[in-house]
Amino acid sequence: ARPGQDGTWITDAVEEAYIQLHQMGLAHSAEAWLDNKLVGGLYGIRMGKCFFGESMFSSVSNASKYAFLSYASRLKEEGVQLIDCQVYTQHLESLGAEMISRELFMAHLQEWVNP
């Protein structure tokens, strides 16, 4: 749980769904490790040339940023054209995110989800 929070929104049902999505080759994660301890990361769904980020966490400052930037570089090498951050924040903007219109987002999905 995050500091000041009692738990997580990741229920058993969400966890099971992502296990199944991973087995289907759709769910992916990027992790940051320090001294054999998981200290940050993110996970989401990849479909075609799009990655849909679901959640990030960090127990060490900037660990999730490191995992994200490393994974984004890999995704770019693999031809991914869009990383959907879901919610626009200044934090994500500092990592290179930019707001696009719903119309453009939908056009990108048409083009890149099932290329």
N, C-alpha and C positions, 0 to 999 in steps of 0.2 A: 504494500500500500504506500501511497505517497504520504509525505509528512502532512499531518493534519487531517488525514482521511482514514476511515475505518477499514476500508477494503478496496475491492477492485470491481469495475464494471464487467470484467471478463468472467462471465458465469461458466458453469460446467457445459452448458449448451453451446456457448460461443466457442469454448475450447474444443469441444468435440467437432463442431462444424469446421474449424480451421484444421484440425487433424485430417478430416476427410478431404478438405480442399488441398492440403499438402500432398496427400496420397494421390490426388488427381493431377498433381503437378502445377497447381494454380497458386497456392499459398507459399510465400517465401519470407525468409527473415534475414536480417543482417545484424551482426552482433559485435560488441566491443568487449574484449576480455582484458583483465589486468591481474597478473599473478594467479592465473587459472581460476579467476572469479568473473562471472558475467556481470559487467558494470553498466551496460547500456545496449540499446538496440532498437529495432523497429520490425514490424511485420506488416504484410499486406498481400494483395492479390495481383498477380500479373496475368494479363490477358492481351495477347497480340503484342502490339507496340506500346501498351499502356501499363503502368503500375499504379495501383490504388493503395496508398498508404493508409493503414488502419490505426496503428498506435505506436508511440515511441515511449521509451523510459530511460532513465538515467539514475544511477546511484552514485556516480562520480561526475563531477562537473564536466560538461562537454562530451561525455562518452556517446550519447545518442547522436550528437552532431557529427562526430567522427564516423560512426557507423553509417549514418545517412549519406554523408559526402562520399565515402568509399563506395557504398552501394550505388549511388547515383552515377558515379564514374563508370562503374561496371555496366549498369543498365544502358548508358549512352553508347558504350562500346558494342553492346549487343543489339543496338538499333532501336531502343525504346525512345519514343518521341514525347511521351507525356507522363509526368508523375502527378497524380491527383493527391493533393494534400488535404482535401475535404474542407478544412476551415482555414481561411487566410489569416495569418498572424504576422506581426513584425518579426518574430523569431524566424518563421519560415521565409519571410522576405530576405532576412539576413543570410539565408542559405541559398538564395537565388530564385525563390518562388515569385511568381507574378500573377496577379488577378486577371482572369479572362472572362468574357461574357458567357452566359449559359449557351447562347446560340453557337459561339465558337467551340465551346466545350463539346456540345452535342455533335457538331460537324467533325471534330477530331475523333470522337468515339466511333462514328460511322466509318471513318477512314482507317483507324488504327487498331480497333479491338479485334476485328477479324480480317486482317489484310489479305 
